[in-house]
Amino acid sequence: MKIALGCDHNGVSLKSHLADLLRSLGYEYQDFGCSDTTSVDYPDVAKEVAQAVGENRYDLGMLICGTGIGMSITANKIPGVRAALCHDAFSARRAREHNDANVLCLGGQSIEEDTAKDIVMAYLETAFEGGRHARRVEKIRAIESWSLVEHNPSVNNVPRK
């Protein structure tokens, strides 16, 4: 399993700890930055990680900013991405089981390191249940397609009226 990992300046410390965890568990990951606490714009990092996951170059993604909110909002704009902001192991398990979340978002300033490790472990160890949840994920995909193709003139190269 390949994991795309990224953060803004508020997530550097937590990302480092999670990279150590992934390494110790034998997961292959790519660090998409950032590498220090110099201010960066979280949408830039979120876009790179989410595109890598949405294009199936990586199986899963993990994004960290101060609260995880900005990363989650941005990542969910990318086709094929189902990003979930999780604050505990329960929400991480449910995000995988019920929503087939492929990007985990965390708040570097809002959760403790041990909690973050528990969340990541739950996220990695949990599989999508399918069944009735598959139908719901398909509805999410349909909404995504509807948004991108039918109701976005720039995607269709149709001039705005």
VEXSERO-155716 format. One record per residue: residue in one letter; chain; z, y, x of N, C-alpha, C, O in turn. Coordinates in Angstrom, 3 decimals. Atoms other than C-alpha are relative to their C-alpha. Layout:
REM VEXSERO-155716
SITE / res / chain / nc3 / nc2 / nc1 / cac3 / cac2 / cac1 / cc3 / cc2 / cc1 / oc3 / oc2 / oc1
SITE / a / A / Z / Y / X / Z / Y / X / Z / Y / X / Z / Y / X $
...
***
This chain:
REM VEXSERO-155716
SITE / res / chain / nc3 / nc2 / nc1 / cac3 / cac2 / cac1 / cc3 / cc2 / cc1 / oc3 / oc2 / oc1
SITE / m / A / 0.000 / -1.179 / 0.839 / 0.000 / 0.000 / 0.000 / 0.000 / 1.241 / 0.883 / 0.791 / 1.359 / 1.819 $
SITE / k / A / 0.108 / -1.251 / -0.750 / -1.012 / 3.411 / 1.313 / 0.570 / 1.137 / -0.838 / 0.272 / 1.261 / -2.026 $
SITE / i / A / -0.681 / -1.086 / 0.696 / 1.059 / 6.458 / 0.416 / -0.355 / 1.330 / 0.645 / -0.310 / 1.468 / 1.868 $
SITE / a / A / 0.251 / -1.368 / -0.448 / 0.102 / 10.133 / 0.684 / 1.289 / 0.787 / -0.204 / 1.846 / 0.797 / -1.302 $
SITE / l / A / -1.294 / -0.681 / 0.009 / 3.155 / 12.253 / 1.517 / -0.199 / 1.463 / 0.366 / -0.872 / 1.770 / 1.350 $
SITE / g / A / 0.141 / -1.418 / -0.311 / 3.393 / 16.035 / 1.413 / 1.155 / 0.829 / -0.531 / 1.881 / 0.409 / -1.432 $
SITE / c / A / -1.070 / -0.900 / 0.423 / 5.776 / 18.955 / 1.039 / -0.356 / 1.437 / 0.344 / -1.278 / 1.702 / 1.116 $
SITE / d / A / 0.047 / -1.385 / -0.443 / 6.117 / 22.691 / 1.241 / 1.201 / 0.229 / 0.910 / 1.898 / -0.718 / 1.274 $
SITE / h / A / -1.074 / -0.340 / -0.939 / 8.630 / 24.497 / 3.451 / 1.391 / -0.362 / -0.524 / 2.315 / -0.540 / 0.270 $
SITE / n / A / -1.298 / 0.369 / 0.576 / 11.485 / 23.654 / 1.038 / 0.234 / -1.508 / -0.033 / 1.318 / -1.961 / -0.403 $
SITE / g / A / -0.128 / 1.447 / 0.054 / 10.851 / 19.933 / 1.329 / -0.086 / -0.695 / 1.337 / -0.087 / -1.925 / 1.395 $
SITE / v / A / 0.205 / 0.580 / -1.333 / 10.488 / 19.426 / 5.086 / 1.095 / -0.993 / 0.371 / 0.801 / -2.100 / 0.824 $
SITE / s / A / -1.113 / 0.872 / -0.385 / 13.927 / 17.937 / 5.659 / -0.009 / -1.295 / -0.801 / 0.103 / -2.378 / -0.229 $
SITE / l / A / 0.008 / 1.198 / 0.829 / 13.776 / 15.546 / 2.710 / -1.214 / -0.861 / 0.305 / -1.110 / -2.087 / 0.349 $
SITE / k / A / 1.206 / 0.777 / -0.332 / 10.214 / 14.532 / 3.556 / 0.208 / -0.803 / 1.270 / -0.216 / -1.956 / 1.351 $
SITE / s / A / -0.267 / 0.697 / -1.254 / 11.330 / 13.622 / 7.064 / 0.860 / -1.247 / -0.239 / 0.585 / -2.311 / 0.317 $
SITE / h / A / -0.863 / 1.143 / 0.311 / 14.080 / 11.368 / 5.694 / -0.771 / -1.076 / -0.765 / -0.591 / -2.269 / -0.521 $
SITE / l / A / 0.759 / 0.968 / 0.785 / 11.706 / 9.745 / 3.234 / -1.083 / -0.678 / 0.842 / -1.393 / -1.852 / 0.635 $
SITE / a / A / 0.962 / 0.620 / -0.926 / 9.092 / 9.187 / 5.944 / 0.689 / -1.087 / 0.810 / 0.119 / -2.157 / 1.021 $
SITE / d / A / -0.766 / 1.017 / -0.719 / 11.767 / 7.345 / 7.929 / 0.236 / -1.227 / -0.881 / 0.119 / -2.362 / -0.418 $
SITE / l / A / -0.221 / 1.100 / 0.932 / 12.554 / 5.252 / 4.851 / -1.277 / -0.820 / -0.174 / -1.247 / -2.048 / -0.081 $
SITE / l / A / 1.273 / 0.701 / 0.180 / 8.892 / 4.406 / 4.247 / -0.351 / -0.827 / 1.234 / -0.775 / -1.978 / 1.126 $
SITE / r / A / 0.281 / 0.693 / -1.265 / 8.441 / 3.481 / 7.900 / 0.875 / -1.247 / 0.134 / 0.385 / -2.317 / 0.496 $
SITE / s / A / -0.926 / 1.129 / -0.132 / 11.540 / 1.246 / 7.873 / -0.322 / -1.122 / -0.985 / -0.012 / -2.284 / -0.722 $
SITE / l / A / 0.381 / 0.997 / 0.996 / 10.223 / -0.539 / 4.770 / -1.384 / -0.588 / 0.255 / -1.815 / -1.503 / -0.448 $
SITE / g / A / 1.310 / 0.520 / -0.363 / 6.837 / -1.120 / 6.393 / -1.163 / 0.557 / -0.798 / -2.248 / -0.024 / -0.791 $
SITE / y / A / 1.087 / -0.621 / 0.753 / 4.792 / 1.177 / 4.151 / -0.873 / 0.845 / 0.927 / -0.380 / 1.498 / 1.848 $
SITE / e / A / 0.942 / -0.861 / -0.710 / 1.694 / 2.854 / 5.528 / -0.062 / 1.328 / -0.749 / -0.248 / 1.352 / -1.966 $
SITE / y / A / 0.067 / -1.300 / 0.655 / 1.719 / 6.574 / 4.845 / -0.711 / 1.002 / 0.900 / -0.790 / 0.839 / 2.118 $
SITE / q / A / 0.628 / -1.120 / -0.701 / -0.132 / 9.735 / 5.801 / 0.765 / 1.250 / -0.377 / 0.995 / 1.509 / -1.558 $
SITE / d / A / -0.716 / -1.247 / 0.223 / 1.744 / 13.006 / 6.194 / -1.020 / 1.130 / -0.131 / -1.738 / 1.441 / 0.820 $
SITE / f / A / 0.927 / -1.091 / 0.267 / -0.259 / 15.831 / 4.625 / 0.632 / 1.368 / 0.262 / 0.040 / 2.395 / -0.070 $
SITE / g / A / -0.668 / -1.254 / -0.328 / 2.226 / 18.474 / 5.802 / 0.922 / 0.436 / -1.115 / 1.008 / -0.206 / -2.162 $
SITE / c / A / -0.038 / -0.833 / -1.190 / 3.851 / 20.807 / 6.108 / 1.045 / -0.547 / 0.978 / 1.783 / -1.478 / 0.655 $
SITE / s / A / -0.839 / 0.593 / -1.038 / 5.787 / 20.253 / 9.312 / 1.195 / 0.857 / 0.407 / 2.022 / 0.418 / 1.207 $
SITE / d / A / -1.159 / -0.839 / -0.322 / 8.244 / 23.166 / 9.503 / 0.327 / 0.899 / -1.186 / -0.328 / 0.828 / -2.226 $
SITE / t / A / -0.478 / -0.815 / 1.125 / 10.046 / 25.710 / 7.348 / -0.710 / 1.352 / -0.135 / -0.258 / 2.220 / -0.882 $
SITE / t / A / 0.819 / -1.195 / 0.200 / 7.419 / 28.431 / 7.728 / -0.613 / -0.075 / -1.397 / -1.173 / -1.101 / -1.783 $
SITE / s / A / 0.457 / -0.014 / 1.387 / 6.460 / 29.453 / 4.196 / -1.466 / -0.395 / -0.132 / -2.334 / 0.117 / 0.576 $
SITE / v / A / 1.359 / 0.407 / 0.355 / 3.382 / 27.719 / 2.778 / -0.100 / -0.002 / -1.522 / 0.914 / 0.017 / -2.219 $
SITE / d / A / 0.223 / 0.031 / 1.443 / 1.846 / 27.663 / -0.688 / -0.068 / -1.443 / -0.473 / -0.982 / -2.180 / -0.104 $
SITE / y / A / -0.085 / 1.385 / 0.459 / 2.832 / 24.429 / -2.439 / -1.273 / -0.496 / -0.692 / -1.586 / -1.680 / -0.562 $
SITE / p / A / 1.210 / 0.553 / 0.633 / -0.414 / 24.225 / -4.502 / -1.007 / -0.572 / 1.003 / -1.733 / -1.515 / 0.689 $
SITE / d / A / 0.947 / 0.493 / -1.001 / -2.408 / 23.731 / -1.299 / 0.327 / -1.433 / 0.408 / -0.568 / -2.272 / 0.505 $
SITE / v / A / -0.421 / 1.342 / -0.398 / -0.389 / 20.678 / -0.256 / -0.128 / -0.961 / -1.180 / -0.614 / -2.081 / -1.022 $
SITE / a / A / 0.079 / 0.853 / 1.188 / -0.164 / 19.299 / -3.797 / -1.434 / -0.405 / -0.293 / -1.699 / -1.554 / -0.647 $
SITE / k / A / 1.414 / 0.284 / 0.265 / -3.928 / 19.540 / -4.211 / -0.520 / -1.070 / 0.948 / -1.201 / -2.002 / 0.518 $
SITE / e / A / 0.482 / 0.986 / -0.982 / -4.620 / 17.606 / -1.004 / 0.525 / -1.399 / -0.296 / -0.239 / -2.364 / -0.311 $
SITE / v / A / -0.603 / 1.305 / 0.274 / -2.190 / 14.796 / -1.808 / -0.546 / -0.566 / -1.308 / -0.933 / -1.733 / -1.368 $
SITE / a / A / 0.461 / 0.471 / 1.301 / -3.228 / 14.579 / -5.458 / -1.471 / -0.418 / 0.047 / -1.841 / -1.421 / -0.563 $
SITE / q / A / 1.403 / 0.403 / -0.120 / -6.930 / 14.493 / -4.594 / -0.127 / -1.336 / 0.731 / -0.942 / -2.177 / 0.354 $
SITE / a / A / 0.040 / 1.261 / -0.740 / -6.303 / 11.704 / -2.093 / 0.368 / -1.172 / -0.909 / -0.212 / -2.252 / -0.797 $
SITE / v / A / -0.394 / 1.052 / 0.944 / -4.586 / 9.690 / -4.840 / -1.035 / -0.117 / -1.118 / -1.452 / -1.222 / -1.463 $
SITE / g / A / 0.972 / 0.006 / 1.092 / -7.005 / 10.692 / -7.612 / -1.340 / -0.609 / 0.389 / -2.040 / -1.174 / -0.452 $
SITE / e / A / 1.251 / 0.579 / -0.505 / -9.950 / 9.618 / -5.446 / 0.197 / -1.418 / 0.528 / -0.713 / -1.995 / 1.124 $
SITE / n / A / -0.339 / 1.375 / -0.400 / -8.233 / 6.268 / -4.737 / -0.050 / -0.245 / 1.502 / -0.250 / -1.378 / 1.941 $
SITE / r / A / -0.111 / 0.193 / -1.450 / -7.993 / 6.881 / -0.998 / 1.414 / -0.435 / 0.372 / 1.635 / -1.007 / 1.439 $
SITE / y / A / -1.395 / 0.405 / -0.156 / -4.226 / 6.319 / -1.362 / 0.464 / -0.593 / -1.321 / 0.013 / -0.182 / -2.390 $
SITE / d / A / -0.497 / 0.663 / 1.205 / -2.366 / 4.097 / -3.806 / 0.981 / 0.875 / -0.769 / 0.938 / 0.943 / -1.998 $
SITE / l / A / -1.028 / -0.843 / 0.599 / 0.520 / 6.478 / -4.443 / 0.162 / 1.272 / 0.815 / -0.249 / 1.346 / 1.973 $
SITE / g / A / -0.316 / -1.237 / -0.698 / 1.599 / 9.979 / -3.553 / 1.444 / 0.397 / -0.247 / 2.054 / 0.015 / -1.245 $
SITE / m / A / -1.343 / -0.573 / 0.144 / 4.916 / 11.724 / -3.012 / -0.066 / 1.446 / 0.458 / -0.567 / 1.749 / 1.541 $
SITE / l / A / 0.029 / -1.428 / -0.273 / 5.336 / 15.489 / -3.128 / 1.397 / 0.589 / -0.156 / 2.138 / 0.234 / -1.073 $
SITE / i / A / -1.322 / -0.612 / 0.021 / 8.402 / 17.600 / -2.390 / -0.138 / 1.506 / 0.177 / -0.776 / 1.978 / 1.118 $
SITE / c / A / -0.165 / -1.445 / -0.167 / 9.032 / 21.295 / -2.961 / 1.442 / 0.310 / -0.379 / 2.243 / -0.618 / -0.499 $
SITE / g / A / -1.387 / -0.353 / 0.284 / 12.215 / 23.191 / -3.811 / 0.563 / -0.731 / -1.208 / 1.639 / -1.325 / -1.137 $
SITE / t / A / -0.441 / 0.665 / 1.226 / 12.486 / 21.841 / -7.361 / -0.854 / -1.197 / -0.378 / -0.426 / -2.032 / -1.174 $
SITE / g / A / 0.959 / 1.028 / 0.387 / 9.484 / 19.519 / -7.573 / -0.883 / 0.432 / -1.159 / -1.882 / -0.220 / -1.460 $
SITE / i / A / 0.733 / -0.451 / 1.188 / 8.233 / 21.495 / -10.567 / -1.410 / 0.476 / 0.363 / -2.387 / 0.041 / -0.247 $
SITE / g / A / 1.311 / -0.532 / -0.378 / 5.407 / 23.381 / -8.851 / -0.944 / -1.078 / 0.487 / -2.130 / -1.068 / 0.158 $
SITE / m / A / 0.830 / 1.110 / -0.480 / 4.156 / 20.257 / -7.097 / -0.492 / -0.837 / -1.171 / -1.656 / -1.234 / -1.210 $
SITE / s / A / 0.351 / 0.812 / 1.167 / 4.201 / 18.341 / -10.389 / -1.075 / 0.684 / -0.844 / -2.057 / 0.054 / -1.238 $
SITE / i / A / 0.984 / -0.735 / 0.798 / 2.330 / 21.029 / -12.301 / -1.359 / -0.031 / 0.684 / -2.374 / -0.302 / 0.042 $
SITE / t / A / 1.262 / -0.046 / -0.736 / -0.313 / 21.317 / -9.593 / -0.658 / -1.368 / 0.073 / -1.850 / -1.500 / -0.206 $
SITE / a / A / 0.568 / 1.347 / -0.159 / -0.776 / 17.589 / -8.990 / -0.611 / -0.490 / -1.307 / -1.638 / -1.170 / -1.294 $
SITE / n / A / 0.511 / 0.466 / 1.291 / -1.285 / 16.966 / -12.701 / -1.295 / 0.681 / -0.425 / -1.870 / 0.308 / -1.447 $
SITE / k / A / 1.293 / -0.623 / 0.282 / -4.339 / 19.241 / -12.665 / -1.160 / -0.815 / 0.572 / -2.316 / -0.582 / 0.220 $
SITE / i / A / 1.033 / 0.777 / -0.692 / -6.231 / 16.709 / -10.534 / -0.337 / -1.247 / -0.831 / 0.561 / -1.995 / -1.217 $
SITE / p / A / 0.397 / 1.179 / 0.783 / -8.247 / 14.062 / -12.421 / 0.525 / -1.305 / 0.616 / 0.475 / -1.506 / 1.830 $
SITE / g / A / -0.486 / 1.298 / -0.437 / -6.738 / 10.593 / -12.233 / 1.438 / -0.020 / 0.461 / 1.965 / -1.079 / 0.800 $
SITE / v / A / -1.381 / -0.077 / -0.478 / -3.277 / 11.799 / -11.275 / 0.952 / 0.089 / -1.185 / 0.737 / 0.838 / -2.138 $
SITE / r / A / -1.100 / -0.053 / 0.939 / -0.172 / 11.150 / -13.300 / 1.255 / 0.210 / 0.827 / 1.902 / -0.744 / 1.259 $
SITE / a / A / -1.143 / -0.371 / -0.841 / 2.556 / 12.997 / -11.419 / 1.255 / 0.109 / -0.858 / 1.230 / 0.668 / -1.954 $
SITE / a / A / -1.270 / -0.026 / 0.721 / 6.178 / 12.588 / -12.477 / 1.080 / 0.626 / 0.869 / 1.296 / 0.212 / 2.008 $
SITE / l / A / -1.159 / -0.608 / -0.642 / 9.084 / 14.812 / -11.512 / 1.212 / -0.828 / -0.384 / 1.555 / -0.917 / -1.563 $
SITE / c / A / -1.131 / 0.892 / 0.277 / 12.076 / 12.490 / -11.194 / 1.263 / 0.510 / 0.683 / 1.231 / 0.992 / 1.816 $
SITE / h / A / -1.296 / -0.440 / -0.521 / 15.745 / 13.322 / -10.710 / 0.980 / -1.143 / 0.198 / 2.084 / -0.945 / 0.704 $
SITE / d / A / -0.871 / 1.159 / -0.153 / 17.184 / 9.814 / -10.763 / -0.863 / -1.265 / 0.004 / -2.054 / -1.224 / -0.306 $
SITE / a / A / 0.728 / 1.267 / -0.097 / 16.221 / 6.163 / -10.303 / -0.514 / -0.456 / -1.371 / -1.590 / -1.046 / -1.460 $
SITE / f / A / 0.431 / 0.385 / 1.340 / 16.032 / 5.591 / -14.075 / -1.337 / 0.653 / -0.352 / -2.257 / -0.022 / -0.814 $
SITE / s / A / 1.253 / -0.688 / 0.336 / 13.335 / 8.254 / -14.542 / -1.140 / -0.481 / 0.884 / -2.282 / -0.534 / 0.428 $
SITE / a / A / 1.041 / 0.516 / -0.890 / 11.430 / 6.906 / -11.523 / -0.512 / -1.354 / -0.496 / -1.718 / -1.602 / -0.503 $
SITE / r / A / 0.420 / 1.304 / 0.533 / 11.420 / 3.376 / -12.966 / -0.843 / 0.183 / -1.258 / -1.892 / -0.443 / -1.413 $
SITE / r / A / 0.753 / -0.227 / 1.244 / 10.291 / 4.637 / -16.347 / -1.366 / 0.638 / 0.266 / -2.346 / 0.313 / -0.405 $
SITE / a / A / 1.278 / -0.642 / -0.328 / 7.585 / 6.811 / -14.789 / -1.034 / -1.043 / 0.421 / -2.209 / -0.938 / 0.070 $
SITE / r / A / 0.909 / 1.074 / -0.433 / 6.082 / 3.695 / -13.189 / -0.255 / -0.987 / -1.131 / -1.407 / -1.326 / -1.400 $
SITE / e / A / 0.131 / 1.014 / 1.044 / 6.758 / 1.220 / -16.039 / -0.818 / 0.480 / -1.187 / -1.704 / -0.229 / -1.663 $
SITE / h / A / 0.580 / -0.479 / 1.252 / 5.651 / 3.369 / -18.953 / -1.189 / 0.925 / 0.179 / -2.084 / 0.947 / -0.666 $
SITE / n / A / 1.054 / -1.017 / -0.169 / 3.380 / 6.072 / -17.526 / -0.966 / -0.303 / 1.126 / -1.925 / 0.442 / 1.328 $
SITE / d / A / 0.827 / 0.345 / -1.154 / 1.813 / 4.354 / -14.513 / -0.145 / 1.200 / 0.935 / -1.226 / 1.469 / 1.460 $
SITE / a / A / 0.007 / -1.182 / -0.871 / 2.775 / 7.453 / -12.509 / -0.440 / -0.403 / 1.400 / 0.069 / -1.362 / 1.980 $
SITE / n / A / 0.493 / 0.308 / -1.342 / 0.885 / 7.498 / -9.239 / 0.376 / 1.072 / 1.026 / 0.047 / 0.942 / 2.205 $
SITE / v / A / -0.545 / -1.009 / -0.911 / 2.482 / 10.618 / -7.736 / 1.437 / 0.297 / -0.426 / 1.702 / 0.638 / -1.579 $
SITE / l / A / -1.416 / -0.291 / 0.216 / 6.237 / 11.072 / -7.443 / 0.294 / 1.388 / 0.551 / -0.045 / 1.688 / 1.696 $
SITE / c / A / -0.378 / -1.344 / -0.439 / 7.537 / 14.649 / -7.261 / 1.520 / 0.109 / 0.034 / 2.220 / -0.354 / -0.866 $
SITE / l / A / -1.439 / -0.135 / -0.219 / 10.980 / 15.517 / -5.945 / 0.346 / 1.428 / 0.381 / -0.479 / 2.162 / 0.926 $
SITE / g / A / -0.495 / -1.317 / -0.367 / 13.062 / 18.644 / -5.495 / 0.842 / -0.063 / 1.260 / 1.937 / -0.626 / 1.256 $
SITE / g / A / -0.712 / 0.008 / -1.271 / 14.114 / 19.140 / -1.905 / 1.294 / 0.793 / -0.015 / 2.184 / 0.549 / 0.799 $
SITE / q / A / -1.214 / -0.807 / 0.109 / 16.730 / 21.684 / -2.948 / 0.860 / -0.402 / -1.197 / 1.945 / 0.145 / -1.390 $
SITE / s / A / -0.725 / 0.321 / 1.228 / 17.843 / 20.018 / -6.169 / 0.577 / -1.409 / -0.047 / 1.341 / -1.728 / -0.958 $
SITE / i / A / -0.588 / 1.339 / -0.043 / 18.657 / 16.418 / -5.205 / 0.482 / -0.313 / 1.407 / -0.051 / 0.197 / 2.393 $
SITE / e / A / -0.560 / 0.408 / -1.283 / 20.708 / 14.857 / -2.443 / -0.880 / -1.074 / 0.632 / -1.626 / -1.768 / -0.060 $
SITE / e / A / 0.810 / 0.968 / -0.747 / 19.113 / 12.689 / 0.239 / 0.193 / -1.427 / -0.503 / -0.789 / -2.146 / -0.687 $
SITE / d / A / -0.250 / 1.366 / 0.475 / 20.795 / 9.472 / -0.966 / -0.614 / -0.228 / -1.378 / -1.161 / -1.297 / -1.648 $
SITE / t / A / 0.616 / 0.106 / 1.319 / 19.655 / 10.136 / -4.527 / -1.508 / -0.109 / 0.129 / -2.140 / -0.907 / -0.563 $
SITE / a / A / 1.449 / 0.045 / -0.217 / 16.125 / 10.780 / -3.299 / -0.426 / -1.384 / 0.493 / -1.454 / -1.904 / 0.058 $
SITE / k / A / 0.329 / 1.342 / -0.489 / 16.139 / 7.463 / -1.428 / 0.063 / -1.011 / -1.136 / -0.795 / -1.890 / -1.225 $
SITE / d / A / -0.100 / 0.887 / 1.156 / 17.305 / 5.674 / -4.594 / -1.212 / 0.165 / -0.919 / -1.754 / -0.816 / -1.427 $
SITE / i / A / 1.162 / -0.287 / 0.842 / 14.518 / 7.366 / -6.559 / -1.248 / -0.631 / 0.595 / -2.016 / -1.287 / -0.109 $
SITE / v / A / 1.193 / 0.545 / -0.667 / 11.876 / 6.387 / -4.005 / 0.006 / -1.527 / -0.049 / -1.032 / -2.141 / -0.295 $
SITE / m / A / -0.083 / 1.467 / 0.055 / 13.106 / 2.787 / -3.881 / -0.342 / -0.495 / -1.407 / -1.104 / -1.450 / -1.556 $
SITE / a / A / 0.302 / 0.403 / 1.370 / 13.009 / 2.519 / -7.676 / -1.481 / 0.180 / -0.302 / -2.097 / -0.672 / -0.943 $
SITE / y / A / 1.416 / -0.297 / 0.218 / 9.547 / 4.092 / -7.741 / -0.889 / -1.055 / 0.662 / -1.842 / -1.541 / 0.053 $
SITE / l / A / 0.822 / 0.957 / -0.741 / 8.148 / 1.734 / -5.103 / 0.155 / -1.432 / -0.495 / -0.791 / -2.216 / -0.421 $
SITE / e / A / -0.285 / 1.376 / 0.409 / 9.753 / -1.420 / -6.505 / -0.407 / -0.304 / -1.441 / -0.331 / -1.454 / -1.873 $
SITE / t / A / 0.292 / 0.170 / 1.421 / 8.631 / -0.890 / -10.102 / -1.500 / -0.015 / -0.238 / -2.240 / 0.797 / 0.319 $
SITE / a / A / 1.417 / 0.123 / 0.354 / 5.278 / -1.957 / -11.523 / -0.234 / 0.525 / -1.417 / 0.689 / 0.597 / -2.228 $
SITE / f / A / 0.417 / -0.422 / 1.335 / 3.400 / -0.655 / -14.546 / 0.081 / -1.207 / -0.939 / -0.417 / -2.282 / -0.606 $
SITE / e / A / -0.169 / 1.093 / 0.955 / 4.267 / -2.786 / -17.604 / -1.274 / -0.342 / -0.759 / -1.445 / -1.481 / -1.193 $
SITE / g / A / 1.186 / 0.265 / 0.804 / 0.922 / -2.436 / -19.331 / 0.371 / -0.086 / -1.476 / 1.238 / 0.651 / -1.946 $
SITE / g / A / -0.289 / 0.171 / 1.424 / 0.928 / -3.591 / -22.959 / -0.197 / 1.286 / -0.777 / -1.202 / 1.976 / -0.608 $
SITE / r / A / 0.115 / -1.211 / 0.823 / 1.583 / -0.775 / -25.413 / -0.083 / 1.252 / 0.861 / -0.632 / 2.268 / 0.435 $
SITE / h / A / 0.041 / -1.158 / -0.886 / 2.002 / 1.563 / -22.461 / -1.412 / 0.240 / 0.543 / -1.789 / 1.382 / 0.805 $
SITE / a / A / 1.388 / -0.141 / -0.463 / -1.569 / 0.884 / -21.289 / -0.809 / 0.814 / -1.009 / -1.629 / 1.652 / -0.632 $
SITE / r / A / 0.700 / -0.757 / 1.041 / -2.838 / 2.199 / -24.614 / 0.316 / 1.489 / 0.118 / -0.557 / 2.337 / -0.067 $
SITE / r / A / -0.422 / -1.397 / -0.104 / -0.859 / 5.387 / -24.086 / -0.562 / 0.660 / 1.248 / -0.954 / 1.826 / 1.212 $
SITE / v / A / 0.589 / -0.546 / -1.226 / -2.053 / 5.863 / -20.520 / -1.495 / 0.248 / -0.209 / -2.040 / 1.230 / 0.295 $
SITE / e / A / 1.417 / -0.222 / 0.321 / -5.624 / 5.442 / -21.793 / -0.187 / 1.265 / -0.828 / -1.183 / 1.969 / -0.665 $
SITE / k / A / 0.077 / -1.241 / 0.775 / -4.950 / 8.242 / -24.273 / 0.155 / 1.217 / 0.907 / -0.486 / 2.246 / 0.689 $
SITE / i / A / -0.140 / -1.080 / -0.983 / -3.811 / 10.418 / -21.375 / -1.327 / 0.201 / 0.724 / -1.777 / 1.333 / 0.902 $
SITE / r / A / 1.304 / -0.088 / -0.680 / -7.060 / 9.618 / -19.559 / -1.047 / 0.637 / -0.904 / -1.866 / 1.432 / -0.445 $
SITE / a / A / 0.961 / -0.581 / 0.948 / -9.045 / 10.489 / -22.690 / 0.218 / 1.500 / -0.139 / -0.746 / 2.263 / -0.192 $
SITE / i / A / -0.300 / -1.433 / 0.070 / -7.286 / 13.847 / -22.958 / -0.496 / 0.693 / 1.262 / -1.077 / 1.777 / 1.198 $
SITE / e / A / 0.455 / -0.555 / -1.275 / -8.007 / 14.470 / -19.285 / -1.520 / 0.159 / -0.003 / -2.033 / 1.203 / 0.400 $
SITE / s / A / 1.464 / -0.074 / 0.056 / -11.706 / 13.688 / -19.790 / -0.457 / 1.075 / -0.966 / -1.373 / 1.838 / -0.661 $
SITE / w / A / 0.327 / -1.005 / 1.001 / -11.863 / 15.833 / -22.911 / 0.173 / 1.397 / 0.584 / -0.676 / 2.268 / 0.398 $
SITE / s / A / -0.285 / -1.303 / -0.583 / -10.303 / 18.734 / -21.041 / -1.023 / 0.380 / 1.051 / -1.448 / 1.533 / 1.133 $
SITE / l / A / 0.888 / -0.288 / -1.119 / -12.606 / 18.424 / -18.068 / -1.450 / 0.174 / -0.405 / -2.136 / 1.059 / 0.105 $
SITE / v / A / 1.426 / 0.037 / 0.270 / -15.952 / 17.734 / -19.647 / -0.381 / 0.799 / -1.242 / -1.204 / 1.711 / -1.166 $
SITE / e / A / 0.443 / -0.587 / 1.254 / -16.190 / 18.786 / -23.269 / 0.429 / 1.444 / -0.193 / -0.248 / 2.205 / -0.884 $
SITE / h / A / -0.531 / -1.323 / 0.301 / -14.119 / 21.935 / -23.165 / 0.166 / 0.879 / 1.227 / 0.974 / 1.808 / 1.229 $
SITE / n / A / -0.032 / -0.833 / -1.186 / -14.672 / 23.358 / -19.726 / -1.442 / 0.330 / 0.373 / -2.091 / -0.437 / 1.084 $
SITE / p / A / 1.413 / -0.339 / -0.235 / -18.021 / 25.147 / -19.587 / -0.402 / -0.005 / 1.472 / -1.541 / -0.345 / 1.791 $
SITE / s / A / 0.385 / -0.039 / -1.408 / -17.919 / 25.541 / -15.825 / -0.299 / -1.400 / 0.536 / -1.120 / -1.553 / 1.441 $
SITE / v / A / 0.272 / 1.373 / -0.430 / -17.827 / 21.741 / -15.413 / -1.385 / -0.403 / -0.447 / -2.089 / -1.103 / 0.281 $
SITE / n / A / 1.308 / 0.334 / 0.547 / -20.924 / 21.429 / -17.584 / -1.104 / 0.954 / 0.456 / -2.260 / 0.800 / 0.064 $
SITE / n / A / 0.935 / -1.032 / -0.455 / -22.609 / 24.391 / -15.855 / -0.626 / 0.741 / -1.182 / -1.791 / 1.137 / -1.132 $
SITE / v / A / 0.449 / -0.739 / 1.174 / -22.911 / 26.049 / -19.253 / 0.559 / 1.414 / 0.118 / 1.763 / 1.590 / 0.302 $
SITE / p / A / -0.514 / -1.367 / -0.091 / -22.698 / 29.831 / -19.147 / 0.958 / 0.307 / -1.144 / 0.771 / -0.161 / -2.267 $
SITE / r / A / -0.949 / -0.411 / 1.045 / -19.786 / 31.322 / -21.044 / -0.653 / 1.013 / -0.917 / -1.434 / 1.855 / -0.472 $
SITE / k / A / 0.591 / -0.932 / 0.983 / -20.711 / 33.187 / -24.216 / 0.842 / 1.229 / -0.151 / 0.501 / 2.118 / -0.931 $
***
